[in-house]
């Protein structure tokens, strides 16, 4: 059972890593003016909810399997994703809004957030991989 939890978490983490890389590539395309703000924001907003669900799934899996350290490691990122999703200003297209993405350095903050999430997911990937191997050896 414990190995299955970490295998699912590992798969989930791989998906989240690919999403983080996609966010970084799309935001850097906007920064270099390869795509316009509207196209960039519509592409990114499609993946906000799947990212939220993926992070919540990893957090709930760790809670159910009673791996408290990893649960507490995942909880702030999951809470941040929920907070960001629920606090979209009225009238905005989504978390990424084309009219505001160039204002007040939002592009740089979105890029920094995507980089931090990529680092976090890479750290979690190796934690899950180590835990999965440990669980398979112990079974």
Secondary structure, 3 states (H helix, E strand, C coil): CHHHHHHHHHHHHHHHHHHHHHHHHHHHHHHCCCCCHHHHHHHHHCCHHHHHHHHHHHHHHHHHCCCHHHHHHHHHHHHHHHHHHHCCCCCCCCCCCCCCCCHHHHHHHHHHHHHHHHHHHHHHHHHHHHHHHHHHHHC
